[in-house]
Amino acid sequence: MVSLVFMVILTLVILSKVFSESGTVNMQRVLGAIAAYLLFGLTWSVLYGLLAQILPHAFSHTAAGAMYSADDQATITYFSFVTLTTLGYGDITPTHEITRMFAIMEALTGQLYPATLLARLVSLEVSHRNSHRDDAT
């Protein structure tokens, strides 16, 4: 649980820097945005790991032909990134209604974050260019 709280706080701090009002679009901001996206996947995987420990039969792993084991964090991290990127191979399936709900939320995050990020970075760059153009005249 502590690791989940830490991951959420770390992600929020990075997002606050990426989406801050001031500054130009530079390499640090872009790398921070990428780091936040990767932290999304890792944070969701920690959450799924906790859910798998709490909820019996939270995930089904068709390749192994059995239910997911809470000891296999690498498998659940794989599931998290497959869900975040909306690839959806189907080899691991959330079988509990709560894990399905979180998988949908992660997939929506995976779709909306890049679009929101791109819009924000473009608006920051346009704003920065307009302010420099106004200063030059």
TIDRENLO-372658 format. One record per residue (C-alpha): x, y, z; residue in one letter. Coordinates in steps of 0.5 Angstrom, whole numbers, padded with zeros to 4 digits, always signed. Example, Ala and Ser with C-alpha at 12.3 -4.5 7.8 and 13.67 -1.06 7.14 Angstrom:
BEGIN
+0025-0009+0016A +0027-0002+0014S 
***
This chain:
BEGIN
+0000+0000+0000M +0006+0005+0002V +0009+0004-0005S +0002+0005-0009L +0002+0012-0005V +0009+0013-0006F +0008+0012-0014M +0002+0016-0014V +0005+0022-0011I +0011+0022-0015L +0007+0021-0021T +0003+0028-0019L +0009+0031-0018V +0012+0030-0025I +0005+0032-0028L +0005+0038-0024S +0012+0040-0027K +0010+0038-0034V +0003+0041-0034F +0006+0048-0030S +0004+0054-0033E +0010+0057-0034S +0016+0055-0038G +0018+0053-0045T +0017+0046-0048V +0024+0043-0047N +0027+0037-0047M +0026+0036-0039Q +0019+0037-0040R +0018+0032-0046V +0022+0027-0042L +0018+0029-0035G +0012+0027-0039A +0015+0020-0042I +0017+0019-0035A +0010+0020-0032A +0007+0016-0038Y +0011+0010-0035L +0010+0011-0028L +0002+0011-0030F +0004+0004-0032G +0008+0002-0026L +0003+0005-0021T -0003+0001-0024W +0001-0005-0024S +0002-0004-0016V -0005-0003-0016L -0007-0009-0019Y -0002-0013-0015G -0005-0011-0009L -0012-0012-0012L -0010-0019-0014A -0008-0020-0006Q -0014-0018-0004I -0019-0021-0009L -0019-0028-0010P -0019-0030-0018H -0018-0022-0020A -0014-0024-0026F -0014-0030-0031S -0008-0032-0035H -0010-0036-0041T -0003-0038-0043A -0001-0041-0036A -0008-0044-0036G -0009-0042-0029A -0011-0036-0025M -0006-0030-0024Y -0001-0031-0018S +0000-0025-0013A +0007-0027-0013D +0008-0026-0021D +0009-0018-0021Q +0012-0018-0027A +0006-0021-0031T +0002-0016-0028I +0006-0011-0030T +0006-0013-0037Y -0002-0013-0036F -0002-0006-0034S +0003-0004-0040F -0002-0008-0045V -0008-0005-0042T -0005+0003-0042L -0003+0002-0049T -0009-0001-0051T -0006-0007-0054L -0011-0012-0051G -0007-0018-0053Y -0012-0022-0048G -0008-0027-0045D -0009-0024-0038I -0016-0022-0037T -0019-0018-0031P -0024-0023-0028T -0027-0019-0022H -0032-0013-0023E -0027-0009-0019I -0021-0011-0023T -0025-0010-0030R -0027-0003-0028M -0019-0001-0026F -0017-0004-0033A -0022+0001-0036I -0020+0007-0032M -0013+0005-0034E -0014+0004-0042A -0018+0011-0042L -0012+0014-0038T -0007+0011-0044G -0012+0014-0049Q -0013+0021-0046L -0006+0023-0043Y -0002+0023-0050P -0008+0027-0053A -0008+0032-0047T -0001+0032-0047L +0000+0034-0054L -0005+0039-0053A -0002+0042-0047R +0005+0042-0050L +0003+0045-0057V -0001+0051-0053S +0005+0052-0049L +0010+0053-0055E +0005+0057-0058V +0004+0062-0052S +0012+0062-0051H +0012+0064-0059R +0007+0069-0058N +0010+0073-0052S +0017+0073-0055H +0014+0076-0062R +0010+0081-0057D +0017+0083-0054D +0020+0084-0060A +0016+0089-0063T 
***
